[in-house]
Structures are given as structure tokens and as C-alpha cells.
Amino acid sequence: MFENKKPAPWLFLIGTLLWTWGFLFLTILTPQHYLQFPTVLLTLLGGLGPLIVSLCLIRKGYWDATLDKTSSQFLLRVFNPKTLKFRWYLHIFVLALFLSVFPAVIESIRTGDFKLLDVGVLTFMVIGVVIGGLEEIGWRAYALEGLQRKVPVIFASLIVGAFWAIWHFPLFFIDGTYQSQLGVGTLAFWSFHAAILIGSPIYAWLYNQSGRIAFAVVFYHALGNLMGELIADAHPVNLFVEAVVAFGLVVLFRQWMMRRRT
């Protein structure tokens, strides 16, 4: 029997951090590449933390029964591409393309090395698209939806963004991951975490402005990760461009972002 206890975003955020860090730290202790068996199972379980924890909470009744009565209904709604209007697919595609291509163009002009495409490893591409999309079930469809009912949207997005950034930290110590190639304490390291925090209001804007359609952020996250593997990195220009876009959205929608979404 489903008992509605209201969403528990803080329980999700802390629970997801503990779940993912637990499995990823076990991965760090192994001498294997993160895709080697059986280490890959630990990595996968860690990466699926946002999905698993959110579904467990919904199953325990920590959710809004007017949205979904069961975790199965929640999944079917989140992954239904028909819930998102066609114009939003265009908006998301243009936004993801701009945030990937424009910084690369600026960096090419600055360095004189006109290299726009830089196709990454296929494994990273597939993992980025799949896991990136699945993450949004927890980060935005559950945590943001629940948290923005308690605090204004902008604060809810930054809180989720902070946990989201910290959530990635163990990946920098796991052999073979994209994050391990950036290094710890490097400019790319800080840029990676800052971009997650700064970009979080963009996710909140997409989620809410599309009509609180979770598939909007699922699609955006997956597409953004794909673009990241196809377009040349331009740290820290990416961070600057994303910050400008996020700041512009906050300014344009200031009154809306400062309200709670009940």
C-alpha cells in the first residue's frame, strides 16, 4: 500500500552521496581499470545511485501521490518522450550545441589552433549519455522537485548542484575514468566542479519552464555529455560561457526563480 509521506529531498541527497561514494571507494581500493570485471559492477552500482535511491524512497512512500502512485509510474512518466513538446527539443538541442561549440570556437581563435571536433572514447560517450540521462531521475525529477517546494528555485538548484558536484569526486581517483584524466587540483578539476554548480540553475530552468517535464533534463544531460565527447574541450572558457548563460537566465526570470514551486 502506497503511503504518501511527501518528498524527502534531503534524505535523497545524503543517501545518494553515501550510496555512490561507498561503491566508488571500493572501486578505488581495487587495482583494476573501472571497466574490468568485477570492478565494473561496483562502478555501475555507484553510478546508478541517484536512480536507485530515488526509486527506493518513492517505494517507501516519500513522494507526491498526485504525481505518481508507484515507482513504476514515476519511471514511466520520467522516461516518456511524448511528455516534452517538440519546441523544447529544439530549445534543448540549440542550448547544448551553443554551450559546447561556442567555447570551442573562442578557444580556437585564442590559441590559433582551429580544432572544433575532438571525438572522445566511445566508451565515455556511451556511459556519458546513458548514465547522464539516468542521473536526472534523482537530481532533478526527485530532489529538485521536492526541494523547490521548500525553498526558492534558485537555492534549490544550487543545493542540488553542490551535492551533484561532490558526488563526482571519487571518480577522479578511479583508473580510466574521464575525471581521472583531468587530474586532482588542476584547473580542469576546479572548472569541472564549478561548471556543475553554475550549470545547475540551467537544469532547474529547463525542468520548470518546460512544465516540470523530467524528460527535458534527461534529454539535456544526455545530449550535453554527448556533445562533450564530440566537441573539443575549452576549459575554462566553457565555465565562463555557462556562467553567463546561467546568470542571464536568473536575471531574466528573477521573480520566478525566487519563488517556491508548490
C-alpha positions as CSV (number, residue, x, y, z in Angstrom):
1,M,0.0,0.0,0.0
2,F,1.4,3.4,-1.0
3,E,1.6,5.8,1.9
4,N,2.3,9.4,0.9
5,K,4.9,10.9,3.3
6,K,5.8,13.8,1.0
7,P,9.1,14.0,-1.0
8,A,12.3,13.8,1.1
9,P,15.0,15.6,-0.9
10,W,17.5,15.9,1.9
11,L,17.2,12.1,2.6
12,F,17.8,11.6,-1.2
13,L,20.8,13.9,-1.4
14,I,22.6,12.4,1.7
15,G,21.5,8.9,0.8
16,T,22.8,9.1,-2.8
17,L,26.1,10.5,-1.7
18,L,26.6,7.7,0.8
19,W,25.5,5.1,-1.7
20,T,27.7,6.2,-4.6
21,W,30.7,7.1,-2.5
22,G,30.5,3.7,-0.8
23,F,30.7,1.7,-4.0
24,L,33.2,4.0,-5.7
25,F,35.6,3.9,-2.8
26,L,35.5,0.1,-3.0
27,T,36.4,0.6,-6.7
28,I,39.3,2.8,-5.8
29,L,40.7,0.1,-3.5
30,T,40.8,-2.4,-6.4
31,P,43.9,-2.3,-8.7
32,Q,41.7,-2.7,-11.8
33,H,40.5,-0.4,-14.5
34,Y,37.0,0.7,-13.8
35,L,35.6,-1.3,-16.7
36,Q,37.3,-4.5,-15.8
37,F,35.2,-7.3,-14.3
38,P,34.2,-7.4,-11.5
39,T,35.2,-3.8,-10.7
40,V,32.8,-2.6,-13.3
41,L,29.9,-3.9,-11.2
42,L,30.9,-1.6,-8.3
43,T,31.3,1.3,-10.7
44,L,27.9,0.7,-12.2
45,L,26.2,0.4,-8.9
46,G,27.8,3.6,-7.8
47,G,26.8,5.5,-10.9
48,L,23.2,4.3,-10.6
49,G,22.9,5.8,-7.1
50,P,20.6,8.7,-8.0
51,L,18.2,6.3,-9.8
52,I,18.2,3.6,-7.1
53,V,17.9,5.9,-4.1
54,S,15.1,7.9,-5.6
55,L,13.1,4.8,-6.5
56,C,13.6,3.3,-3.0
57,L,12.3,6.5,-1.4
58,I,9.3,6.6,-3.7
59,R,8.6,2.9,-3.0
60,K,8.7,3.8,0.7
61,G,6.1,6.5,0.1
62,Y,8.3,9.6,0.2
63,W,6.7,11.2,-2.8
64,D,3.7,13.2,-4.0
65,A,1.0,10.7,-4.8
66,T,-0.8,13.2,-7.0
67,L,2.2,12.9,-9.4
68,D,2.9,9.1,-9.2
69,K,1.4,6.4,-7.0
70,T,4.2,4.0,-7.5
71,S,7.9,4.0,-8.5
72,S,6.9,2.3,-11.8
73,Q,4.5,5.1,-12.7
74,F,7.3,7.6,-11.8
75,L,9.7,5.9,-14.2
76,L,7.2,5.7,-17.0
77,R,6.4,9.4,-16.6
78,V,10.1,10.5,-16.5
79,F,11.1,8.5,-19.5
80,N,8.2,9.3,-21.7
81,P,9.5,11.5,-24.6
82,K,5.9,12.3,-25.6
83,T,5.5,14.5,-22.5
84,L,8.0,17.0,-23.9
85,K,6.8,19.3,-26.7
86,F,8.7,19.5,-29.9
87,R,9.8,23.1,-29.5
88,W,11.5,22.1,-26.3
89,Y,13.6,19.5,-28.1
90,L,14.7,22.3,-30.4
91,H,15.5,24.7,-27.4
92,I,17.5,22.0,-25.7
93,F,19.4,21.0,-28.8
94,V,20.4,24.6,-29.5
95,L,21.3,25.3,-25.9
96,A,23.5,22.1,-25.6
97,L,25.1,22.9,-29.0
98,F,25.8,26.5,-28.1
99,L,27.4,25.6,-24.7
100,S,29.7,23.1,-26.4
101,V,30.6,24.8,-29.7
102,F,30.8,28.5,-28.8
103,P,33.5,28.0,-26.1
104,A,35.5,25.7,-28.5
105,V,35.3,28.4,-31.2
106,I,36.5,31.1,-28.8
107,E,39.4,28.8,-27.6
108,S,40.3,28.1,-31.2
109,I,40.5,31.8,-32.0
110,R,42.5,32.5,-28.9
111,T,45.1,29.8,-29.5
112,G,45.1,29.8,-33.3
113,D,44.5,26.1,-33.3
114,F,41.2,25.7,-35.2
115,K,40.2,22.3,-33.8
116,L,36.5,22.1,-33.2
117,L,35.8,18.4,-33.3
118,D,37.6,16.1,-30.9
119,V,35.8,12.8,-30.7
120,G,36.4,11.1,-27.4
121,V,36.5,7.4,-26.5
122,L,33.3,5.6,-27.5
123,T,33.1,4.1,-24.0
124,F,33.0,7.5,-22.4
125,M,30.4,8.6,-25.0
126,V,28.0,5.7,-24.2
127,I,28.5,5.9,-20.4
128,G,28.0,9.7,-20.5
129,V,24.8,9.5,-22.5
130,V,23.2,6.6,-20.6
131,I,24.4,7.4,-17.0
132,G,24.0,11.1,-17.6
133,G,20.3,10.7,-18.5
134,L,19.6,8.3,-15.7
135,E,21.1,10.6,-13.1
136,E,18.4,13.2,-13.8
137,I,15.8,10.8,-12.4
138,G,17.2,11.6,-9.0
139,W,18.8,15.0,-9.2
140,R,16.0,16.9,-10.9
141,A,12.9,14.7,-11.1
142,Y,13.1,13.8,-7.4
143,A,15.5,16.1,-5.5
144,L,14.8,19.4,-7.3
145,E,11.1,18.8,-7.4
146,G,11.0,18.1,-3.7
147,L,13.4,20.8,-2.6
148,Q,11.9,23.7,-4.6
149,R,8.7,23.2,-2.7
150,K,10.5,24.2,0.5
151,V,12.9,26.9,-0.8
152,P,13.1,29.2,-3.8
153,V,14.0,27.5,-7.1
154,I,17.5,29.2,-7.4
155,F,18.5,28.0,-3.9
156,A,17.1,24.5,-4.6
157,S,19.1,24.3,-7.8
158,L,22.3,25.4,-6.1
159,I,21.9,22.9,-3.3
160,V,21.3,20.1,-5.7
161,G,24.2,21.3,-7.8
162,A,26.6,21.3,-4.8
163,F,25.7,17.7,-3.9
164,W,25.9,16.8,-7.6
165,A,29.4,18.2,-7.9
166,I,30.6,16.4,-4.7
167,W,29.0,13.2,-5.9
168,H,31.6,13.0,-8.7
169,F,34.6,13.4,-6.5
170,P,35.6,9.7,-6.2
171,L,35.7,9.4,-10.0
172,F,38.9,11.4,-10.0
173,F,40.7,8.6,-8.2
174,I,39.4,5.7,-10.3
175,D,41.7,4.4,-13.1
176,G,40.4,5.0,-16.6
177,T,37.5,7.5,-15.9
178,Y,37.2,10.8,-17.7
179,Q,37.6,12.6,-14.4
180,S,40.9,10.8,-13.7
181,Q,42.3,12.3,-16.9
182,L,41.5,15.8,-15.7
183,G,43.6,15.3,-12.6
184,V,43.1,16.4,-9.0
185,G,43.7,20.0,-8.1
186,T,44.2,21.1,-11.7
187,L,42.4,23.9,-13.4
188,A,40.3,21.4,-15.2
189,F,39.4,19.8,-11.8
190,W,38.1,23.0,-10.4
191,S,36.4,24.0,-13.7
192,F,34.6,20.7,-13.8
193,H,33.1,21.1,-10.3
194,A,32.3,24.8,-10.8
195,A,30.6,24.1,-14.1
196,I,28.3,21.6,-12.4
197,L,27.3,24.1,-9.7
198,I,26.9,27.0,-12.1
199,G,25.0,24.9,-14.6
200,S,22.5,23.6,-12.1
201,P,20.2,26.7,-12.4
202,I,20.0,26.0,-16.2
203,Y,18.7,22.5,-15.4
204,A,16.2,24.0,-13.0
205,W,15.0,26.5,-15.6
206,L,14.6,23.7,-18.2
207,Y,12.8,21.5,-15.8
208,N,10.3,24.1,-14.7
209,Q,9.8,26.1,-17.8
210,S,9.1,23.0,-19.9
211,G,6.2,22.4,-17.5
212,R,8.2,20.4,-14.9
213,I,8.8,17.7,-17.5
214,A,11.6,15.5,-16.3
215,F,12.4,14.2,-19.7
216,A,13.6,17.7,-20.6
217,V,16.6,17.4,-18.2
218,V,17.1,13.7,-19.0
219,F,17.5,14.7,-22.7
220,Y,19.6,17.8,-22.0
221,H,22.0,15.9,-19.7
222,A,22.5,13.0,-22.1
223,L,22.9,15.4,-25.1
224,G,25.3,17.6,-23.2
225,N,27.5,14.7,-22.3
226,L,27.4,13.5,-26.0
227,M,28.4,17.0,-27.2
228,G,31.2,17.0,-24.6
229,E,32.7,13.9,-26.2
230,L,32.4,15.2,-29.8
231,I,33.5,18.9,-29.3
232,A,37.0,19.9,-28.2
233,D,37.3,20.9,-24.5
234,A,37.8,24.5,-23.9
235,H,38.5,24.9,-20.2
236,P,37.9,27.4,-18.6
237,V,36.1,29.1,-21.4
238,N,33.2,26.6,-21.1
239,L,32.8,27.6,-17.5
240,F,32.7,31.3,-18.4
241,V,30.1,30.8,-21.2
242,E,27.9,28.6,-19.0
243,A,28.2,31.1,-16.1
244,V,27.0,33.9,-18.5
245,V,24.0,31.8,-19.7
246,A,23.1,30.8,-16.1
247,F,23.4,34.4,-14.9
248,G,21.3,35.6,-17.8
249,L,18.5,33.1,-17.0
250,V,18.5,34.1,-13.3
251,V,18.3,37.8,-14.2
252,L,15.6,37.3,-16.8
253,F,13.5,35.1,-14.6
254,R,14.5,36.6,-11.2
255,Q,11.0,36.7,-9.7
256,W,10.2,33.2,-10.9
257,M,13.5,31.8,-9.7
258,M,13.0,33.4,-6.3
259,R,9.6,31.6,-5.8
260,R,8.9,28.2,-4.4
261,R,7.2,25.9,-6.8
262,T,4.2,24.5,-5.0
